[in-house]
Amino acid sequence: QVQLVESGGGLVETGGSLRLSCAASGLAFSMYAMGWFRQAPGKEREFVASISWNGGSAYYADSVKGRFTIVRDNSKSRVYLQMNILKPEDTAVYYCNADRRAYYYSEGNFMFHSWGQGTQVTVSS
């Protein structure tokens, strides 16, 4: 069974930075695209960023482009989200997930596994 454990969230001021980490287990990590998603209070979960199985391609939501960077370390089965120049509208619970399709990458199009607990990011104004 796939397990996804997110960490690294916290409270930060506007303009600050955070680095989120996602540890994945129960899958051959290097075969699957990974993504970060977020859900703000009262809103639906939305796509943030994704990265191909080999790290060669990445794609971002327009709202975070130029501020967030997604990277992965296949040797550690981890994916990271470096978040810079944070804004209050970035406040949300952040989740990672893996695409169920091996060696498949279609930017924001994912077939999801079960979601983990997520990590809370709060940006104060």
For each residue, the residues with C-beta under 8 A, 3 or more apart:
1: 26
2: 24 25 26 27 98 113 114
3: 24 25 26 116
4: 22 23 24 95 96 97 98 113 114 115 116
5: 22 23 24 116 117
6: 9 20 21 22 94 95 96 116 117 118 119
7: 20 21 22 23 119
8: 18 19 20 21 119
9: 6 18 20 93 94 119 120 121 122
10: 18 120 121 122
11: 122 124
12: 16 17 18 86 121 122 123 124
13: 16 123 124
14: 86 87 88 123 124 125
15: 85 86
16: 12 13 86 123
17: 12 82 83 84 85 86
18: 8 9 10 12 83 86 121
19: 8 80 81 82 83
20: 6 7 8 9 36 80 81 83 94 96 119 121
21: 6 7 8 78 79 80
22: 4 5 6 7 34 36 78 79 80 81 96 116
23: 4 5 7 76 77 78
24: 2 3 4 5 27 29 34 77 78 79 96 98
25: 2 3 77
26: 1 2 3
27: 2 24 31 32 98 113
28: 31 32 102
29: 24 32 74 77 98
30: 53 54 74
31: 27 28 53 102 103
32: 27 28 29 53 98 99 100 101 102
33: 50 51 52 53 98 99 101 104 105 106 110
34: 22 24 50 51 70 72 79 96 97 98 99
35: 47 48 49 50 51 70 96 97 98 99 108 110
36: 20 22 48 49 50 68 70 79 81 94 95 96
37: 45 46 47 48 94 95 96 97
38: 45 46 48 90 92 93 94 95 121
39: 43 44 45 46 92 93 95 118
40: 43 89 91 92 93
41:
42:
43: 39 40 46 92
44: 39
45: 37 38 39 95
46: 37 38 39 43 61
47: 35 37 50 61 108
48: 35 36 37 38 60 61 64 68 81 94
49: 35 36 58 59 60 61 64 68 69 70 81
50: 33 34 35 36 47 58 59 70 105 107 108 110
51: 33 34 35 55 57 58 59 70 71 72 79
52: 33 55 56 57 58 105
53: 30 31 32 33 102 103 104 105
54: 30 74
55: 51 52 58 71 72 74
56: 52
57: 51 52 105
58: 49 50 51 52 55 69 70
59: 49 50 51 107 108
60: 48 49 64 65 68 70
61: 46 47 48 49 64 65 108
62: 65
63: 89
64: 48 49 60 61 67 68 83 90
65: 60 61 62 68
66:
67: 64 83 84 85 86
68: 36 48 49 60 64 65 81 82 83 84
69: 49 58 81 82 84
70: 34 35 36 49 50 51 58 60 79 80 81 82
71: 51 55 79 80 82
72: 34 51 55 78 79 80
73: 76 77 78 79 80
74: 29 30 54 55 77
75:
76: 23 73
77: 23 24 25 29 73 74
78: 21 22 23 24 72 73
79: 21 22 24 34 36 51 70 71 72 73 96
80: 19 20 21 22 70 71 72 73
81: 19 20 22 36 48 49 68 69 70 94 96
82: 17 19 68 69 70 71
83: 17 18 19 20 64 67 68 86 90 121
84: 17 67 68 69
85: 15 17 67
86: 12 14 15 16 17 18 67 83 90 121 123
87: 14 90 123
88: 14 91 123 124 125
89: 40 63 123
90: 38 64 83 86 87 121 123
91: 40 88 121 122 123
92: 38 39 40 43 120 121
93: 9 38 39 40 118 119 120 121
94: 6 9 20 36 37 38 48 81 118 119 120 121
95: 4 6 36 37 38 39 45 115 116 118
96: 4 6 20 22 24 34 35 36 37 79 81 116
97: 4 34 35 37 110 112 113 115
98: 2 4 24 27 29 32 33 34 35 113
99: 32 33 34 35 104 105 110 111 112
100: 32 111 112 113
101: 32 33 104 111
102: 28 31 32 53
103: 31 53
104: 33 53 99 101
105: 33 50 52 53 57 99
106: 33 109
107: 50 59
108: 35 47 50 59 61
109: 106
110: 33 35 50 97 99
111: 99 100 101
112: 97 99 100 115
113: 2 4 27 97 98 100
114: 2 4
115: 4 95 97 112 118
116: 3 4 5 6 22 95 96
117: 5 6
118: 6 39 93 94 95 115
119: 6 7 8 9 20 93 94
120: 9 10 92 93 94
121: 9 10 12 18 20 38 83 86 90 91 92 93 94
122: 9 10 11 12 91
123: 12 13 14 16 86 87 88 89 90 91
124: 11 12 13 14 88
125: 14 88
